[in-house]
Amino acid sequence: MIHDTNIPDVVAEVTAAFARYEDALVHNKVEVLDELFWNDPTTLRYGATENLSSYREIQAFRAGRAPRGLERTLQNTRITTYGRDFAVANTEFRRPSSEKLGRQSQTWLRTAEGWRIVSAHVSMMLDASGR
């Protein structure tokens, strides 16, 4: 089955959810971060230093993380939607305190509660060339 990609109104919805997540992340709005991850045991987040294999593990990580050094600048953000209920968001980021280039990917699913992240991955590299 072929799905329509990048239906404009769906892209706008996911872009708004992604922006809400980013704002919550850099301002440590833990309740919003918890809301935007799908509350399900299959939800996972592989971070730069941790592997979280359920919504509860993600929630506990957010609750225990120090709220400093969270500011960052995004670049090369790309959101792609597939049909009306599935999307991926990929971005690169830089933090003022680091020379490393961060990469983030999120898989979003439309649920009865709205758009939710069902899978996320964060990794770091020394620079854009991988050195």
Stockholm file with secondary structure:
# STOCKHOLM 1.0

chainA/1-131         MIHDTNIPDVVAEVTAAFARYEDALVHNKVEVLDELFWNDPTTLRYGATENLSSYREIQAFRAGRAPRGLERTLQNTRITTYGRDFAVANTEFRRPSSEKLGRQSQTWLRTAEGWRIVSAHVSMMLDASGR
#=GR chainA/1-131 SS CCCCBCCHHHHHHHHHHHHHHHHHHHTTCHHHHHHHBCCSTTCEEECSSCEECSHHHHHHHHHHSCSSSCCCEEEEEEEEEETTTEEEEEEEEECTTCSCEEEEEEEEEEETTEEEEEEEEEEEESSTTCC
#=GC SS_cons         CCCCBCCHHHHHHHHHHHHHHHHHHHTTCHHHHHHHBCCSTTCEEECSSCEECSHHHHHHHHHHSCSSSCCCEEEEEEEEEETTTEEEEEEEEECTTCSCEEEEEEEEEEETTEEEEEEEEEEEESSTTCC
//
